[in-house]
Amino acid sequence: MDDSYKIHLSEAEMPQEWYNLIPDLPVPFPPYLHPATGEPITPQDLAPIFPMELIMQEVSPERWIAIPDEVQRIYKLWRPSPLHRARNLEKALGTPARIYYKNESVSPAGSHKPNTAVAQAYYNKAAGMKRLATETGAGQWGCALALACNFFDLECTVYMVKVSYYQKPYRRSLMHIWGAEVSPSPGDRTQAGRAILAQDPETSGSLGMAISEAVEDAATHADTNYSLGSVLNHVMLHQTIVGLEVKKQLALAGEEPDILIGCVGGGSNFAGFSFPFIPDKLKGKDIRFIAVEPAACPTLTRGTYTYDFGDTAGLTPLTLMYTLGHTFVPPGIHAGGLRYHGDAPLLCLLVHEKVIEARAYIQNPVFEAARLFAETEGIIPAPETAHAVKAAVDEARICKETGQAKCIVFNFSGHGHFDLAAYDAFLEGQLQDVETDPGEMIQQALANLPKLPGK
Ligand SMILES: Cc1ncc(COP(=O)(O)O)c(C=O)c1O
């Protein structure tokens, strides 16, 4: 092992294929049902809002899927991203653990999200689309898709969750610079938005609501498709470029991971980083996978494993996942990208099968860990990313107690340069520690779970 702080790959070493986990899964995997019939959905059911190439990737049995040249060309603007050894953090913690982080904050939009945004924009352009409609939580995904649409000369409409629209004005500015149109969700542009507002005019919004608006927009315009920033299999697939690079970089450092950590919103960040390592675990390697979520929106740790809608209005297929109920509106925490009632079916399956463990944290300790990271490593984590930082710090502290020199690797999914109001609130002691009580809001939302036809 050397004593460097950064492990770089050359452009020539960038993976040229994405890794599809579906062929490795321990059980059959039919996660989507048609809400009207209760039968598995067909590619034709998805065709009104997605291009066929992406639909085929969604159900592909192929292990490797080639990354198109044009996508690789754009990836090379920031990829391969560096893997850092967090030596200063290790020293501050006094831990024998070796801590590494994969730095996805170096993308132009500041997070992992462009890895799939660029691919999705490419396939939609190739299918003749003129415009993409999407939702965004904290704005990271909206920025990534705006950037990608800008590269492929597509129009972009972003429904931004209302609480974040006002909390994160500069993410809106980024989207505007890249040519996207942004509106607060729920709003009056769509029937779904108007119906939600009629019921609750003061709602802070949620990803589930914004998805309803974007899906409706795409479904009602022939020249427009819908683009989702997480959850779906093809999104996980595109993000595996992250984990594939990490594998190569750890090998260069002479390391094998003991613990892999990532935060979870819809799951693509965690999945992209960790899925290339899952077959190693299934073959018996001793690796722990830790998925981290906010206690305010504890989908994996307190949700129910069942079929539910991916959006509030019930426009999406029924998806087998951990869910807090599609009508659940999470408290307006600053990690806006982690406020989703469900999670990727692939990730949920692996949590359900106990291949991956999940944990939830409240806000203030998460920001405390983020501050320690900023003080030692210099980079300010996005509030979402800070959840992974906190888990890495906790695991490194356990190593200090036990004296074990474990190799801990986490995905640094994004920087927090546009989340500084959240840091101000933290520094001023004004951050609320919200823990969602499953006895109240969640039980109400779970009571609204869809009934499966014929079941
Ligand atoms: C910086 C950052 N990290 C992680 C996430 C969670 O991403 P995912 O939905 O892929 O789990 C988000 C979501 O917006 C994000 O902005």
The ligand as a Tripos MOL2 file, in Angstrom:
@<TRIPOS>MOLECULE
LIG
   16    16     1     0     0
SMALL
NO_CHARGES

@<TRIPOS>ATOM
      1 C1        -25.8680   14.4050   -3.0630 C.3       1 LIG1
      2 C2        -26.8670   13.3150   -3.1030 C.ar      1 LIG1
      3 N1        -26.5250   12.1200   -2.6240 N.ar      1 LIG1
      4 C3        -27.3960   11.0850   -2.6080 C.ar      1 LIG1
      5 C4        -28.6820   11.2520   -3.0770 C.ar      1 LIG1
      6 C5        -29.5970   10.0740   -3.0460 C.3       1 LIG1
      7 O1        -29.6100    9.5320   -4.3070 O.3       1 LIG1
      8 P1        -30.3620    8.2360   -4.7230 P.3       1 LIG1
      9 O2        -31.7520    8.6040   -5.0750 O.co2     1 LIG1
     10 O3        -29.5840    7.8190   -5.8840 O.co2     1 LIG1
     11 O4        -30.3500    7.2840   -3.5890 O.co2     1 LIG1
     12 C6        -29.0920   12.4670   -3.6120 C.ar      1 LIG1
     13 C7        -30.4300   12.6270   -4.1660 C.2       1 LIG1
     14 O5        -30.8150   13.6460   -4.6370 O.2       1 LIG1
     15 C8        -28.1560   13.5270   -3.6180 C.ar      1 LIG1
     16 O6        -28.4860   14.7280   -4.0810 O.3       1 LIG1
@<TRIPOS>BOND
     1     1     2 1
     2     2     3 ar
     3     2    15 ar
     4     3     4 ar
     5     4     5 ar
     6     5     6 1
     7     5    12 ar
     8     6     7 1
     9     7     8 1
    10     8     9 2
    11     8    10 1
    12     8    11 1
    13    12    13 1
    14    12    15 ar
    15    13    14 2
    16    15    16 1
@<TRIPOS>SUBSTRUCTURE
     1 LIG1         1 GROUP 0 **** ****
